[in-house]
Amino acid sequence: MEHTMAAGTTRKPQYRSAFTLLEMLISVSILALVITVITAALYSGIVVWEQAGGYGAGRMDAIVAIERLESDLGNSVPFFENNFSGNADSMSFTRLVHDDPGYQAVGRICLLQYEYDAKTKELKRRIADFSAGDAGDAGFETILSGVERMKLTYAEAPKTRTEAPLWGNSWTPGHGLPIAVGIEIEIIDGGRRSVMARTLLMAVRVEQIEKEGMNVSEQPTQKI
């Protein structure tokens, strides 16, 4: 349809521009795709954040338990027939316990026991005061839960400087103290399997170790 102008010219009618149905469908599809990508990325970030938070908790508990064992071994002392003994999943020894943080008073001689319970998957610790008799036995306490596996090894001092320390899975009383204890703990942390291993030096033998230049590292200090 054309309109006749006064000057004799013609003009096409003006129509309002608008989106077609095809353009609307394409726009909605692109918007839906963008929302899906953003939602997936956000969900993945939340999952990673939760896993990262849970991953550190179990590992930190294991580190605290190992450092507690290291502290006990650092204060171990020979005490008559109640000497050091141990196998792959437990050990017992005597240590000096100071009630005075300033170490001004004479410490007490106590029996320390560490034991791994495979049924409950717990690492347990027991301390008994010889001077207090049965009243000084506090029984076992759980210091680490969720332990899938634990292994203890013991290093015997070599006879000569040229020889390496002899590592074994057990230590019988009457042989004094080992120069080091190796511990390996396997836990499930944040859904991941984590293995921590460390070599703990016996404080009463450190001077001998340094003097003779022994290398008592049985395995890397840590492996994941």
C-alpha positions in Angstrom: 0.0 0.0 0.0 1.3 3.4 -0.9 0.3 6.8 0.1 0.2 9.7 -2.4 2.0 12.8 -1.4 1.1 16.3 -2.3 4.3 16.6 -4.3 3.5 13.5 -6.2 5.9 11.3 -4.4 5.1 7.9 -2.7 6.2 6.7 0.8 6.3 3.1 2.1 4.5 2.6 5.4 6.7 2.5 8.6 6.6 -0.8 10.6 7.9 -1.2 14.2 10.9 -3.5 14.5 10.7 -6.5 16.9 12.4 -9.8 17.7 11.2 -12.8 15.7 10.3 -16.1 17.4 13.6 -17.6 16.2 15.6 -14.9 17.7 13.8 -15.2 21.0 14.4 -19.0 21.1 18.2 -18.5 20.4 18.4 -15.9 23.2 16.7 -18.1 25.7 18.9 -21.0 24.7 22.1 -19.0 25.2 20.9 -17.7 28.5 20.1 -21.2 29.8 23.5 -22.4 28.7 25.3 -19.5 30.5 23.3 -20.2 33.7 24.1 -23.9 33.5 27.8 -23.2 33.2 27.8 -20.8 36.1 25.9 -23.2 38.3 28.2 -26.1 37.5 31.3 -24.0 38.3 29.8 -22.7 41.5 28.9 -26.3 42.6 32.3 -27.6 41.8 33.9 -24.8 43.8 31.8 -25.6 46.8 32.7 -29.3 46.6 36.4 -28.6 46.4 36.1 -26.1 49.3 34.4 -28.8 51.5 36.9 -31.4 50.6 39.8 -29.1 51.3 38.4 -28.3 54.7 37.9 -31.9 55.6 41.2 -33.0 54.2 43.2 -31.0 56.7 41.3 -32.0 59.9 42.3 -35.7 60.0 45.8 -35.0 58.9 46.3 -32.4 61.6 45.0 -34.8 64.2 47.5 -37.4 63.1 50.4 -34.8 63.3 49.4 -33.9 66.8 49.3 -37.6 67.8 52.7 -38.3 66.3 54.2 -35.2 68.0 52.8 -36.4 71.3 54.5 -39.7 70.8 57.7 -37.9 69.9 57.5 -35.9 73.1 57.0 -39.1 75.2 59.9 -40.8 73.5 62.0 -37.7 74.1 61.6 -38.1 77.8 62.0 -41.9 77.9 64.6 -43.3 80.4 65.8 -46.8 81.2 64.2 -48.1 84.4 65.3 -51.5 85.6 63.2 -54.4 84.3 60.5 -52.0 82.9 62.6 -51.3 79.9 61.6 -50.5 76.3 59.5 -53.2 74.4 57.5 -53.0 71.3 56.1 -54.7 68.2 54.5 -53.6 65.0 51.3 -52.1 66.5 52.2 -51.4 70.2 55.1 -50.4 72.5 55.7 -49.6 76.1 58.5 -47.7 77.8 59.2 -45.6 80.9 59.5 -41.8 80.8 60.1 -39.0 83.2 57.0 -36.8 83.9 57.5 -33.4 85.4 54.6 -31.8 87.3 56.4 -28.5 87.5 56.5 -26.7 84.2 59.8 -25.1 85.3 61.4 -28.5 85.9 62.4 -27.4 89.4 61.1 -30.6 91.1 62.2 -34.2 90.5 60.0 -35.9 88.0 58.0 -39.0 88.4 58.8 -42.3 86.6 55.8 -43.5 84.7 55.0 -46.4 82.3 53.8 -45.3 78.9 52.0 -47.6 76.5 50.9 -47.0 72.9 48.6 -49.4 71.3 46.8 -49.6 67.9 43.3 -51.2 68.0 42.6 -52.5 64.5 38.9 -53.2 65.4 38.1 -49.7 66.5 40.7 -48.1 64.3 42.1 -46.1 67.2 45.5 -45.3 68.5 45.4 -45.4 72.3 47.8 -44.2 75.0 48.1 -45.3 78.6 50.2 -43.8 81.4 50.7 -45.4 84.8 52.6 -43.8 87.7 54.8 -46.4 89.5 54.8 -44.5 92.8 51.0 -44.4 93.0 50.4 -48.0 92.4 47.0 -49.0 90.9 45.7 -45.5 91.6 48.2 -44.0 89.3 46.9 -46.0 86.3 44.6 -43.8 84.2 43.8 -46.5 81.7 43.9 -46.1 77.9 42.8 -42.9 76.2 42.1 -42.5 72.5 44.5 -40.0 71.0 43.7 -40.6 67.3 40.6 -42.1 65.6 40.0 -43.3 62.0 43.4 -45.0 61.7 43.3 -47.6 58.9 46.7 -49.0 59.6 49.7 -48.3 61.8 53.2 -49.8 61.8 56.1 -49.3 64.3 59.7 -50.1 63.6 62.8 -49.9 65.8 66.4 -49.0 65.0 69.3 -50.7 66.7 72.6 -48.9 66.9 75.2 -50.3 64.5 78.3 -52.0 65.9 80.6 -49.8 63.8 80.4 -46.4 62.2 80.5 -47.8 58.7 77.4 -49.9 59.3 73.9 -48.7 59.0 71.4 -49.0 61.8 69.4 -52.3 61.9 65.7 -51.8 61.6 63.2 -54.4 62.9 59.5 -54.8 63.6 60.0 -55.6 67.3 62.1 -54.7 70.3 62.4 -57.0 73.3 63.2 -55.9 76.9 66.8 -56.2 78.1 68.3 -54.6 75.0 68.3 -51.0 76.3 66.7 -48.3 74.2 66.6 -48.2 70.4 68.2 -45.2 68.8 65.0 -44.3 66.9 61.5 -45.4 66.3 59.7 -45.3 62.9 56.0 -44.8 62.8 53.7 -45.0 59.7 50.1 -44.1 60.0 47.4 -44.5 57.3 44.2 -42.5 57.6 41.2 -41.6 55.5 41.1 -37.8 55.4 38.4 -36.0 53.6 37.6 -39.1 51.5 41.3 -39.4 50.5 43.8 -42.0 51.7 46.8 -40.4 53.4 49.9 -42.1 54.7 52.2 -40.2 57.1 55.6 -41.6 58.1 58.2 -40.2 60.4 61.4 -41.3 62.2 61.5 -40.3 65.8 64.9 -40.1 67.5 65.3 -41.2 71.1 66.6 -38.2 73.1 68.9 -40.2 75.3 70.7 -41.5 72.2 70.8 -38.2 70.2 74.4 -37.4 71.4 75.6 -40.9 70.3 73.8 -40.5 66.9 75.4 -37.1 66.3 78.8 -38.1 67.5 79.0 -41.1 65.3 77.3 -39.5 62.4 74.6 -42.1 62.0 71.9 -41.8 59.3 68.8 -43.3 61.0 66.3 -42.2 58.3 64.4 -45.3 57.4 62.0 -43.7 55.1 61.0 -40.2 53.9 59.7 -38.0 56.7 56.3 -37.8 55.0 54.5 -39.2 52.0 51.0 -38.6 50.8 
